Amino acid sequence: MKKDSIIFDFQMVRATGLRYCIYKYLGAHGYFHDIPDEKYLNKLHKYFYGKEMDFANPKTFTERLQWLKVNHHDPLLTKMVDKYEVKKYVSDKKQLKINGRNCYRCAEYAVI
C-alpha cells in the first residue's frame, strides 16, 4: 500500500491517533524548519517512547542514532545515501583492492 494513499492515512489515524497525522502534515509543509534538531528529535523521542532523550550520554540504539543525526555531519554520508553518487564514488575508488576470499573464516573467530 502506498504511503501517500488516503487509506494509509486513515489506518495511521486509527493505529497511532490523530496527533501523529498532525505532526506528519506539519512536518511535510515545513513548520518544523525553525526548531533546532536536538529539540525536534527530543520531542519526537518523547512522543514515541514516553521519555526524554539524553544527548549527553546516549544509552539505547535509538538514542545513539539520534545523537549521530545531530552531532556527526560528515559530507561523505550524504553521498552514501544517493545510489548514483555511491556508484560514482565506488568507480573513482576502483584502484582499491578488496579481498573477499576466505571471508567464511571470520565466523570461526566469533564468540558465541
N, C-alpha and C positions, 0 to 999 in steps of 0.2 A: 504494500500500500504506500502510495506516495505521501511524503510528509507534508506536502502543501495542500492536500485534499481536505475538504470540509469534514469528511467522516473521521479522518485522523484527528482533527481539532476537537471534534465532539468527544472522541474517545479520550483525548488528553484531559478535557474538562472533567469528564466522568471519573477518570483514574486519579488525577492529581489535584483537581479543584480548579476554580476559576483563576486563582492567583497566578498559577503557572502560565496560563494563556495571556494574562495581562502582562507579565514580565516578558514573555515571548514577543508580544506585539510591540511593547515599548522598546525592547532591545532591537527589533528589526527596523524600527523607524528612528533610531539614533538618539533616544532620550537618555542613554547612559554614557554618552561620549565624554561628558564633562566630569564624571565621577572618576577619581583615581582608581587604578587597577586593584590595589590592595583592598580598598574599601568595598568595591563592587564584588570581588571574589569572596570577601568575608561575608557579605550579605547573602550571596548565593549559597555558600557553605552552611551558613546558619539556617537557611530555608530548607535545604535538602537533608542536613544531618542533625539539626537541632542544637548545634553548639558553635561557638566562635572558633575561628582558626587561630593557631599560634604560629605567626610568621617568624618569631624569634627562634622557636625550637619545634619545627615540624616533626611529627612522630609517625603519622599514618602515611600510607602511599598517596592518598588523595591530597593531603596537606603538602607533601613534598612536590607533587606535580604543580600545585597552585603556586608554591614558592618559586619553582623554576619559571613559571609564566611571568611572575613579577620581577624577579631579580636576574635572570640569565637571558640577556639579549645578545645572542650570537647571530650575526648575519648569515652564517652558513646554515642555520636551522631553517631560515625562510626559504633557502634554495632547496633544502631537502624535502620540503612539503610539496613543491611543484614537480610533477613527474617529468616534465620536459626539461626543467633546469637540472634535475638529477641526471638525466641522460647526458646532457652537455657536460656536467661536472665529471661524470664517470669516463666519458670519451676523452676529456682533457687529461685525465689521470691514467690513461692506458698503459703508460710505461711501468706502472706499479705491478708487480707480480704477486698474486695471491695464491699461495699454495693450499689447495683444497684437498690434497691427498692425505690419507691417514687421519681424517677428521673423526672417524669412528673410535679412535683410541682415546679421545677426550673423555668418553663415558667411563673408561676404566679408572680414571683418577677421581671421579665424582664420589663425594662422601654421601652415603645413603643413610 
